Structures are given as structure tokens and as C-alpha cells.
Amino acid sequence: MAIQPFPFAPSYGVNPQATPVAPTQTAPIIPEGLLGSTPDYRSLLGDANRFAGQQGLYATLMGLARPVRRGESRLMGAMQMGQQAAQAARQQKMGELSTQMKLDEMDRARKRQAMEQAFMRGDMEPAGSAPAIDLETGFSSFQLTQMSPAQKQSATEAIRLENRARRAASLGMNDFANQLRNDADNLRESALADIRPEEKQIDLEIDRRDKFQKAEVTPRLEQVEAANQLAQLAANPSAITDVATIFKFLKVLDPGSVVREGEQAMLQRAQSLFGTLKVYAESLESGATLSPQQRKQIVDAAYSMAGLVQDDYALAVQRQRDLAKNLELRPEVVIPMETLPLRERSSFQSTTGAVQNPAGALRQSRIRTRGGVGQ
């Protein structure tokens, strides 16, 4: 029932059919914040109840003042009028309050959407407050080395959203901040997809390194070191060093060493030198020493063989590098050394004088042979 104007008329007195109303009350002014402060609806509900009570009281008083028929209770009629007026006033105010609540919610949703859009555009950030994204603040260097460009882009966006989530939370936009955090978590998962845990990665790399060290590095390194030692011995000619030179050269020709691509050429070279070595050994047995030309010939041959070993090792390193790439391992970890340490011949200098009695030195050394090659 709609509320009518206060039922007084100068010429007619009280209208017994009308329901009196109290003076209209205006809604309280509520200050707005960032999104428009949420009104205190409990206070507004209290205002509606007070308004209904006032309407009921006025109606009751007017009912007591109206004329009644004989036998009719003035008090009961007045109370009934008051209850009806209070109920009608309450329904009216509750309807207005409900409408206001819906309008307020729509207005806040509109402002929230506009603010979120402005926030995502960066319009709400103070000038110069957006720092450059540093991926190492959210991801380890180990993880970053395994990321593809697309994964790094996802990681960058994840950190940016996390920063915005903290900013939104500081502005009281908690729901929006939670949404940003969820989006950041999804991007973080995408950035870390297919990346091994660091512990597992290290175990795998160490295993590959150890296998490469045992199969490829150690045997070839022994041959190259033997060539280095041979050149040093040749730079200090004597009966003793001549004998040691022969033995070191046999170590360079060791067929037990791992040589794959250069194996055939190396064996052919070794076989062609065995006869020459036999002649040199017999000469030492008789008390002679190697001539400078003979020493040079041995050193040249040793360095030629060591060069084949180096070339073969370079192929092994490339195979290991390709394997590391396929397995997403770090080449600098699984390859213990890039090249073998073969020294320049010019770096060797004489440090000793000549020693006599080469025959006695040769007899004191026992040569164990296997297939004609000294061990």
C-alpha cells in the first residue's frame, strides 16, 4: 500500500480512510573510497524500522482522534491502523533499501572493472615505479639455463603478475589480487614445464661426466702426456734419457688406448716404426746413444701420433656435446676438458748433461711386449 500525504485538510478535518505518514527522511550521506565505500546497510535497516515505527505511531494517534460508530472500540481501531501503517511503511523502505543495494553493487562492479582495466594498463602505478623484471628474483639460475625463450617469457609475465598482485592487495583489491596470483601460478607452472629438479640434473650430469672421463679422457690423456714427457727427454739427451725415450714412444703407440676414427691410420703408423725402434734399441744395447736426427725422428713421430689422438678426442667431445644437448645437460659439466694438453715442442729445454753407459741402462730396464709393442 503506497504511503499517502499526511491526511489533514483545513476544511474537512481528518480523513478516516487515509493512512498518515511521517515527514520524508533522506538517506544518510556515505563517503566513497577507492571503489566507493560499502554503505552501512545495518544502519539503513535501522532507519527503515524507525520510519515504520513513526508511521505506525502517527496512524495510531490519528485513529484515536477519528470518530467511531456506537459500540466500536476506538483503541482497537487505532491500533489496527497503526499496525497497517507500520507494515506498509516497512515494505516500502525495504523495497527502497533492496533497490539501493542492487544499484550500489552494480556501481561497485562497474568501478571495480574500470579499476582492474586501469591497473592492468599500468595507469595506477606511480611514474617510474615499475621496475625492470629480473628473472633471478623468482627463478634459480639453474632453472633459467634450461628454459626456452617461450618459457622465459612466461616466467617474466608470472613475476610481473605477482608484483601487481602485491600492489592490488595493498590497495584493498583483495579479490583481484587473488585472481592475479592464480594467473601468476599458472604461468609459473608453464615456465617450469619439463625442467628437471636440480638434484636429479646434477646426478645425471655427474654420471655422464664420469663415463666420458673413463672412456674418452683418461686413455688419450696418457698418450698425450707420454708425448710431452718424450719431448722433454729428447731435449736432455743422454744414455738414460734415450732408453726412456724409446719406452715413452712405445706408450704413445699403445694399441690398448681408445682410438676410434683414427685407429687404422694410427696402427699403420705404429707398425712402420716398430722396425726402426728395434734398430735403435739394439744400438743402445751395444753402448751407443741416439743421434740428434734419431731423437728428432722419434719426437716427430710421437707428436704426429699425439696429433691423431687429439683429433680423435675432438670428435669424442663433439659427440658428448651433441648428447648433452639432446638430454638438456650442461656441456661445461659433462665435458671435463675441451682439448688435450699437448705442449709446444719449442717449450722444452735441456736441463741435464749427458750420461754414459747406455747399455747398462737398457739392461736394467725390462721391456714387456705384447704384439711387438712395449708396455
C-alpha positions as CSV (number, residue, x, y, z in Angstrom):
1,M,0.0,0.0,0.0
2,A,1.5,3.3,-1.1
3,I,2.1,5.9,1.5
4,Q,-0.2,8.9,1.1
5,P,0.4,12.5,2.2
6,F,-0.3,13.4,5.8
7,P,-4.1,13.3,5.9
8,F,-5.1,16.7,7.2
9,A,-7.3,19.2,5.4
10,P,-8.4,22.5,6.8
11,S,-12.0,22.2,5.7
12,Y,-12.6,18.5,6.1
13,G,-10.6,17.6,9.2
14,V,-9.3,14.0,9.4
15,N,-9.8,11.6,6.5
16,P,-10.6,8.3,8.2
17,Q,-9.8,6.3,5.1
18,A,-6.3,7.6,4.7
19,T,-3.1,6.4,6.4
20,P,-0.9,9.2,7.8
21,V,2.8,9.3,7.1
22,A,5.7,10.9,8.8
23,P,7.8,13.5,7.2
24,T,10.1,12.1,4.4
25,Q,13.6,11.2,5.6
26,T,16.6,11.5,3.4
27,A,19.2,8.7,3.1
28,P,22.5,9.3,5.0
29,I,25.4,10.6,3.0
30,I,28.1,7.9,2.8
31,P,31.6,8.8,1.8
32,E,33.2,6.9,-1.1
33,G,36.6,5.3,-1.1
34,L,38.7,3.7,-3.8
35,L,35.8,1.6,-5.1
36,G,33.0,3.5,-3.3
37,S,32.6,2.6,0.3
38,T,30.1,-0.1,1.1
39,P,27.1,1.6,2.8
40,D,26.3,0.5,6.3
41,Y,23.1,-1.4,5.5
42,R,22.5,-2.3,9.1
43,S,22.2,1.4,9.9
44,L,19.9,1.9,6.9
45,L,17.7,-1.0,8.1
46,G,17.5,0.6,11.5
47,D,16.4,3.8,9.8
48,A,13.7,1.9,7.9
49,N,12.4,0.3,11.1
50,R,12.4,3.7,12.9
51,F,10.5,5.2,10.0
52,A,7.9,2.3,10.1
53,G,7.5,2.8,13.8
54,Q,6.9,6.5,13.4
55,Q,4.3,5.9,10.7
56,G,2.6,3.4,12.9
57,L,2.6,5.8,15.9
58,Y,1.2,8.6,13.8
59,A,-1.5,6.3,12.4
60,T,-2.4,5.1,15.9
61,L,-2.7,8.7,17.2
62,M,-4.9,9.6,14.2
63,G,-7.0,6.6,14.8
64,L,-7.7,7.6,18.4
65,A,-8.8,11.0,17.1
66,R,-11.2,9.8,14.4
67,P,-15.0,9.4,15.1
68,V,-16.3,5.8,15.6
69,R,-19.7,4.2,15.5
70,R,-21.6,3.2,18.6
71,G,-20.2,0.0,20.0
72,E,-16.9,0.2,18.1
73,S,-13.7,0.2,20.1
74,R,-11.7,3.4,19.3
75,L,-8.5,1.9,20.8
76,M,-8.6,-1.4,18.8
77,G,-9.3,0.5,15.6
78,A,-6.5,2.9,16.3
79,M,-4.0,0.1,17.0
80,Q,-5.1,-1.7,13.8
81,M,-4.5,1.4,11.8
82,G,-1.1,1.8,13.4
83,Q,0.0,-1.8,12.6
84,Q,-1.2,-1.4,8.9
85,A,0.7,1.9,8.5
86,A,3.9,0.5,10.1
87,Q,3.7,-2.6,7.9
88,A,3.2,-0.6,4.7
89,A,6.0,1.8,5.6
90,R,8.4,-1.1,6.3
91,Q,7.6,-2.8,3.0
92,Q,8.2,0.5,1.2
93,K,11.5,1.2,2.9
94,M,12.7,-2.4,2.5
95,G,11.9,-2.2,-1.2
96,E,13.9,1.0,-1.5
97,L,16.8,-0.5,0.5
98,S,16.9,-3.6,-1.7
99,T,16.9,-1.4,-4.8
100,Q,19.7,0.7,-3.4
101,M,21.8,-2.4,-2.5
102,K,21.5,-3.6,-6.1
103,L,22.4,-0.3,-7.5
104,D,25.4,0.0,-5.2
105,E,26.6,-3.4,-6.2
106,M,26.3,-2.6,-9.8
107,D,28.1,0.6,-9.3
108,R,30.9,-1.1,-7.4
109,A,31.2,-3.8,-10.1
110,R,31.5,-1.1,-12.7
111,K,34.1,0.8,-10.8
112,R,36.0,-2.5,-10.0
113,Q,36.1,-3.4,-13.6
114,A,37.3,0.0,-14.7
115,M,39.9,0.0,-11.9
116,E,41.2,-3.5,-12.9
117,Q,41.5,-2.5,-16.5
118,A,43.4,0.7,-15.5
119,F,45.5,-1.4,-13.2
120,M,46.5,-3.9,-15.9
121,R,47.3,-1.0,-18.2
122,G,49.6,0.4,-15.5
123,D,47.7,3.6,-15.2
124,M,47.6,3.3,-11.4
125,E,51.3,2.9,-11.0
126,P,53.2,6.0,-9.9
127,A,55.6,7.3,-12.5
128,G,58.8,5.4,-12.7
129,S,57.7,2.9,-10.1
130,A,57.6,-0.2,-12.4
131,P,61.0,-1.8,-12.1
132,A,62.6,-4.0,-14.8
133,I,61.7,-7.6,-14.4
134,D,64.7,-9.6,-13.0
135,L,64.0,-13.3,-13.6
136,E,66.6,-14.3,-10.9
137,T,64.3,-12.9,-8.3
138,G,61.7,-15.6,-8.9
139,F,63.7,-18.4,-10.5
140,S,67.1,-20.0,-9.9
141,S,69.9,-19.6,-12.4
142,F,69.8,-23.4,-12.8
143,Q,66.2,-23.2,-13.9
144,L,66.8,-20.3,-16.2
145,T,69.6,-22.1,-18.1
146,Q,67.1,-24.8,-19.1
147,M,64.2,-22.5,-20.1
148,S,63.4,-21.9,-23.8
149,P,62.6,-18.4,-24.9
150,A,58.9,-19.1,-24.6
151,Q,59.3,-20.3,-21.1
152,K,61.4,-17.3,-20.1
153,Q,58.6,-15.1,-21.4
154,S,56.1,-17.0,-19.2
155,A,58.4,-16.6,-16.3
156,T,58.7,-12.8,-16.9
157,E,54.9,-12.5,-17.0
158,A,54.5,-14.5,-13.9
159,I,56.8,-12.2,-11.9
160,R,55.0,-9.2,-13.3
161,L,51.6,-10.5,-12.2
162,E,53.0,-11.4,-8.8
163,N,54.2,-7.8,-8.4
164,R,50.8,-6.5,-9.5
165,A,49.0,-8.8,-7.1
166,R,51.0,-7.3,-4.2
167,R,50.2,-3.8,-5.4
168,A,46.5,-4.7,-5.7
169,A,46.4,-6.2,-2.2
170,S,47.9,-3.0,-0.8
171,L,45.1,-1.0,-2.4
172,G,42.5,-3.3,-0.9
173,M,41.6,-5.1,-4.1
174,N,41.9,-8.5,-2.5
175,D,39.7,-10.4,-4.9
176,F,41.6,-9.0,-7.9
177,A,44.9,-9.7,-6.2
178,N,43.9,-13.4,-5.7
179,Q,43.0,-13.6,-9.3
180,L,46.4,-12.2,-10.3
181,R,48.1,-14.7,-8.1
182,N,46.3,-17.6,-9.7
183,D,47.2,-16.4,-13.1
184,A,50.8,-16.0,-12.0
185,D,50.9,-19.5,-10.6
186,N,49.6,-20.9,-13.9
187,L,52.3,-19.1,-15.8
188,R,55.0,-20.2,-13.4
189,E,53.9,-23.9,-13.9
190,S,54.2,-23.3,-17.7
191,A,57.6,-21.8,-17.3
192,L,58.9,-24.8,-15.3
193,A,57.3,-27.4,-17.5
194,D,59.7,-30.3,-18.4
195,I,62.5,-28.9,-16.3
196,R,64.2,-31.5,-14.1
197,P,64.8,-30.9,-10.4
198,E,68.3,-29.6,-9.8
199,E,69.3,-32.6,-7.7
200,K,68.3,-35.0,-10.5
201,Q,70.0,-32.9,-13.1
202,I,73.3,-32.8,-11.2
203,D,73.3,-36.6,-10.6
204,L,72.7,-37.2,-14.3
205,E,75.4,-34.8,-15.4
206,I,78.0,-36.3,-12.9
207,D,77.2,-39.8,-14.2
208,R,77.7,-38.7,-17.9
209,R,80.9,-36.9,-16.9
210,D,82.4,-39.9,-15.1
211,K,81.6,-42.2,-18.1
212,F,83.2,-39.8,-20.5
213,Q,86.3,-39.3,-18.3
214,K,86.8,-43.1,-18.1
215,A,86.1,-44.0,-21.7
216,E,87.4,-40.9,-23.6
217,V,89.7,-38.7,-21.5
218,T,91.9,-40.9,-19.4
219,P,93.4,-43.2,-22.1
220,R,94.0,-40.4,-24.6
221,L,95.4,-38.1,-21.8
222,E,98.0,-40.8,-21.0
223,Q,99.2,-40.9,-24.6
224,V,99.4,-37.1,-24.9
225,E,101.3,-36.8,-21.6
226,A,103.7,-39.5,-22.8
227,A,104.4,-37.4,-25.9
228,N,105.0,-34.4,-23.7
229,Q,107.4,-36.4,-21.5
230,L,109.2,-37.8,-24.5
231,A,109.8,-34.4,-25.9
232,Q,111.3,-33.3,-22.6
233,L,113.5,-36.4,-22.5
234,A,114.7,-35.7,-26.0
235,A,115.6,-32.2,-25.0
236,N,118.0,-33.6,-22.5
237,P,120.0,-36.3,-24.4
238,S,121.8,-39.0,-22.5
239,A,122.0,-42.7,-22.5
240,I,119.4,-42.9,-19.8
241,T,117.0,-40.5,-21.4
242,D,117.5,-42.3,-24.8
243,V,116.2,-45.5,-23.2
244,A,113.3,-43.7,-21.5
245,T,112.6,-42.0,-24.9
246,I,112.1,-45.4,-26.5
247,F,109.8,-46.6,-23.7
248,K,107.7,-43.3,-23.8
249,F,107.4,-43.7,-27.5
250,L,106.0,-47.2,-27.1
251,K,103.5,-45.7,-24.6
252,V,102.4,-43.2,-27.3
253,L,101.9,-46.2,-29.7
254,D,100.0,-48.2,-27.0
255,P,97.3,-50.1,-29.0
256,G,95.3,-50.5,-25.8
257,S,94.4,-46.8,-25.9
258,V,91.0,-45.8,-27.1
259,V,91.2,-44.6,-30.7
260,R,88.2,-44.9,-33.0
261,E,88.2,-42.7,-36.0
262,G,92.0,-42.5,-36.2
263,E,92.6,-46.2,-35.2
264,Q,93.5,-47.6,-38.6
265,A,95.9,-44.8,-39.5
266,M,97.5,-44.9,-36.1
267,L,98.1,-48.7,-36.2
268,Q,99.6,-48.4,-39.7
269,R,101.9,-45.7,-38.4
270,A,103.0,-47.7,-35.4
271,Q,103.7,-50.8,-37.5
272,S,106.0,-48.8,-39.8
273,L,108.0,-47.6,-36.8
274,F,108.5,-50.9,-34.9
275,G,111.4,-51.9,-37.1
276,T,113.1,-48.6,-36.7
277,L,112.7,-48.8,-32.9
278,K,114.2,-52.3,-32.9
279,V,117.3,-51.0,-34.6
280,Y,117.5,-48.1,-32.1
281,A,117.2,-50.4,-29.2
282,E,119.9,-52.8,-30.5
283,S,122.2,-49.7,-30.9
284,L,121.6,-48.7,-27.3
285,E,122.3,-52.3,-26.2
286,S,125.7,-52.1,-27.8
287,G,126.6,-48.9,-25.8
288,A,125.8,-46.2,-28.4
289,T,123.4,-43.3,-28.0
290,L,120.8,-41.9,-30.3
291,S,121.9,-39.3,-32.7
292,P,120.1,-35.9,-32.8
293,Q,118.5,-37.0,-36.1
294,Q,117.2,-40.2,-34.5
295,R,115.8,-38.3,-31.5
296,K,114.1,-35.8,-33.8
297,Q,112.6,-38.6,-35.8
298,I,111.2,-40.2,-32.7
299,V,109.8,-36.9,-31.4
300,D,108.3,-36.1,-34.8
301,A,106.6,-39.5,-34.9
302,A,105.3,-39.1,-31.3
303,Y,103.8,-35.7,-31.9
304,S,102.3,-36.9,-35.1
305,M,100.6,-39.8,-33.2
306,A,99.6,-37.4,-30.4
307,G,98.0,-35.2,-33.1
308,L,95.9,-38.1,-34.2
309,V,94.9,-38.7,-30.6
310,Q,93.9,-35.0,-30.3
311,D,91.8,-35.1,-33.5
312,D,90.1,-38.2,-32.3
313,Y,89.4,-36.6,-28.9
314,A,87.8,-33.6,-30.6
315,L,85.4,-35.9,-32.3
316,A,84.6,-37.5,-29.0
317,V,84.0,-34.1,-27.4
318,Q,81.6,-33.2,-30.2
319,R,79.6,-36.4,-29.7
320,Q,79.4,-35.7,-26.0
321,R,78.3,-32.1,-26.7
322,D,75.5,-33.3,-29.0
323,L,74.4,-35.9,-26.4
324,A,74.3,-33.2,-23.7
325,K,72.2,-31.0,-26.0
326,N,69.7,-33.8,-26.6
327,L,69.5,-34.7,-22.9
328,E,69.4,-31.0,-21.9
329,L,72.6,-31.3,-19.9
330,R,75.2,-28.6,-19.4
331,P,78.2,-29.2,-21.8
332,E,80.6,-27.4,-19.4
333,V,79.7,-30.0,-16.8
334,V,79.7,-33.3,-18.7
335,I,82.9,-32.4,-20.7
336,P,85.8,-32.3,-18.2
337,M,88.3,-30.8,-20.7
338,E,87.8,-29.4,-24.2
339,T,91.2,-30.2,-25.5
340,L,94.1,-32.4,-24.5
341,P,97.2,-30.6,-23.1
342,L,99.8,-31.3,-25.8
343,R,102.6,-28.8,-25.3
344,E,104.5,-27.0,-28.0
345,R,107.8,-28.6,-28.8
346,S,109.6,-25.3,-28.5
347,S,108.7,-25.1,-24.8
348,F,111.1,-28.0,-23.9
349,Q,114.6,-27.0,-22.9
350,S,117.7,-29.0,-21.9
351,T,118.1,-29.4,-18.1
352,T,120.7,-32.2,-17.8
353,G,124.0,-33.2,-19.1
354,A,125.0,-36.4,-20.9
355,V,125.1,-39.7,-19.0
356,Q,127.3,-42.5,-20.2
357,N,126.8,-46.4,-20.3
358,P,123.6,-46.6,-22.3
359,A,124.0,-50.4,-22.4
360,G,123.8,-50.8,-18.7
361,A,120.8,-48.5,-18.5
362,L,119.0,-50.6,-21.1
363,R,119.8,-53.9,-19.3
364,Q,118.3,-52.5,-16.1
365,S,115.0,-51.8,-17.8
366,R,112.7,-54.7,-18.6
367,I,110.5,-54.3,-21.6
368,R,107.3,-56.4,-21.6
369,T,106.0,-56.7,-25.1
370,R,102.5,-57.5,-26.4
371,G,102.2,-58.0,-30.1
372,G,105.6,-56.3,-30.5
373,V,104.6,-53.1,-28.6
374,G,106.4,-52.1,-25.4
375,Q,104.3,-51.6,-22.2
